[in-house]
Amino acid sequence: MANNEEFIAYLLDQLQLVGPVRSRRMFGGHGVFLEGLMFALVIDDTLYFKADDANRDDFLDEGLEPFSYRRGDKDIALSYYQAPETALDNTDELVAWGNGALAAALRQSHR
């Protein structure tokens, strides 16, 4: 699983409107962080945003799938859902989804 470095740079540039985001290689992809909180994941040039009970329906209403991987004979789904394709070409939309994902990460960190 590899990511195009130009795609990562583009996402980080666009998501600066959420805050001073950074990426770190992990899970064979990249985690996207703001102040130590991971709120997005990029695997195989696909962006996934953090979801929880408060914003999961937004992803489901768009027909978006969670990131999942195979471990042994089981599929493991994480609480990161694919970003809508339209958000990748619309900074305002991307930032709105990013803010929602950051809020989900903040809620999880306060548990």
N, C-alpha and C positions, 0 to 999 in steps of 0.2 A: 504494500500500500504506500504509494508515494504521492506527494502533493507538488504541484507546480509552484515554485517559489514566487513567480509573478502573481499568481492567484492569491497566495497568502499575503503578499505585500499590498495588493489591491484591497483585500478585505480589511486589513489593518488600517489602511489609509481611510477607508470609508467609515469604519467603526470608531475612528478617533472622536467622532461627534458624541459617542456614548461616554467616552472618557479616554484617558491615556492607556489604551490597550496594548498588550504585548502577546506574542505567541511563544510557545515552547513545544519542542518535539516531544510527542508522547503517543502511546498506543499505535505506533506505526503511522501517525499523522501529526497534527498540531492541536494543542489546546490553546484557546484564546482566553486571556485573563485580564481582569481589571482589579487592581489592588489585591492581588492574591486569590481572587475568586475566579474559577473557571466557569464561563457562561456559554462557551461555544466550543465546538470541536470540528476540525476539518479532516476528513478522511477521503482519500481518492478524489480530491478536488470537489468534494461535496461538503457544504456547510450545514452543520446541525446546531440548533440552539437548545439551551437548557429548558426543560419543561417541568411543571409540577401541577398539582390539582387546580391551581388558579389560572394557568394559561394553556394547559394541555388541549382543551377543547378548541382553542384557536388553530392549533395545528391539525387536529382531527377534522375540523370543519373545512379545511383546505385539502383534505385527503392526503396529508403528509404522513410519512412513516417514521418510526423511531430508528435510530441507529442500532443495528444488532450485529452480532457476530456469533460464530459457531465455536463452542467449547465442547469437545468430545462429540456426543450425540445430541447436545442441547443447543438451542438458539437462545442467546442471552441478549435481551433488549435493554438498552440504557435509557435514561431519562433525557435524552437529547433527540430532538426531532428535526427532520430535514427542513431547511429554510425554503420558503417559496421561491421558485425560479424568478418571479417578477421582482423580488427584493434585491436580487443581485445586480439589477440594472437601474435601481431606483434608490438613491441614497436615503431619502426620507423614510421609505418603507423599510429598508435594511436597518436603519437606526431604531425605528419603532419596534421591530422584532428583537433587535439586540437589547433594547431597554427592557422589554418584557422578559427576556432570558436572564438578564442581570438581576432583575427583581426576583425571579425564581431562585437564582443562586443565593441571593441575600436571604430569602426566606429559609432556605435549607440550612444556611450557615448559622441561623439563630435558633435552630431546634435544640 
